[in-house]
Amino acid sequence: MRLPVCASGSARNIGEAADRGGEPIDVEQVCAMVDEFMGAGFSYFDTAFTYHDGASEPAIKRALVDRYPRESFQLATKLPAWAAKSAAEARGMLDISLARTGAGYFDYYLLHNLGGELSQPFEDYGLWEFVQQKKAEGLIRHAGFSIHDNAAALDALLTAHPEVDFVQLQINYADWENPKVESRKCYEVARAHGLPVIVMEPVKGGSLVKLPPAARAVLAEANPSAPLASWALRFAASLPGVLTVLSGMSNIEQMRENVGVMRDFKPLTAEEAAVVERVRGILDEAPTVPCTDCRYCVKGCPQHIGIPAALESLNIMAQFGDERRAKENYAWSTGSHPASSCIGCGACERVCPQHIAITSELARAAELFE
């Protein structure tokens, strides 16, 4: 989802992406990244119907599928029911993904981004049954889903759909005990259901390589030569039952660093786990907005603003100073209902259990992220 793109105005390797109005992916650099990745003994590639405005799947075809034997790699993609207007459109996404990638079948096929109101279209369109049918037809080898929700919601889904083969979760040491993300609790739910886990966001979108000085100092003292990303990758990969850890690498330097960490993988020792716990404590001490994502504020907002997402972006800035990640989260999560559309009615503040000055925080979010 974070492939390298061509410089502004460059025509190099834009290809199909430009034809469809998507982002101009630098396929030449992606080919070099694929070659190093495969050459180091790795084989799992993750894309999705919506990544890079639809340009990611064709890029994978050109950089991977057209250049390597099909049995030499594993390919995952995803079906976003929430982006479809009908069951027919949603079901047709698999055929489009197969055509875009030329893969013939998908080793891992995910119902994409369940959680909250986004989960309902997968039920309405009969997609749980659909993917099992396509699995029986040989177009899908393993069927699962990705989710951004709490442990209770995950448990309910896995109880209702025991037929899934795996689940993809947001797991990183910063979110391990986060009451909104519930990384640890979600991981434990998946394992209680006997499912393997694919980890997404192990470096929290890059934030865990942009740590505050106090956190950096703790890691540097423990191991001065270890890249910051290595602590995050090793934390996630040390968990039992993890199939693979996904990292959205944007250039060949990131590829080389991550491959170096994982090629000779060593789980975290008890002493190293204690170091990570100290870093998590430092991050938790940052002066963040005390939002618990109860969403009472959203229900009564006449402008339908994604208030918790806006506050989360403010917290990313407070903890990590990571403007790129904060803006990415803000744009993805607030959509057509930004903080700037707030009319100051105060309905949100009247129902907030944490007594947050929400209208003031929304004004700050609008100034920072719009």
Order of alpha helices (4+ residues) and beta strands (2+ residues): alpha-alpha-beta-alpha-beta-alpha-beta-alpha-alpha-beta-alpha-beta-alpha-beta-alpha-alpha-beta-alpha-alpha-alpha-alpha-alpha-alpha-alpha
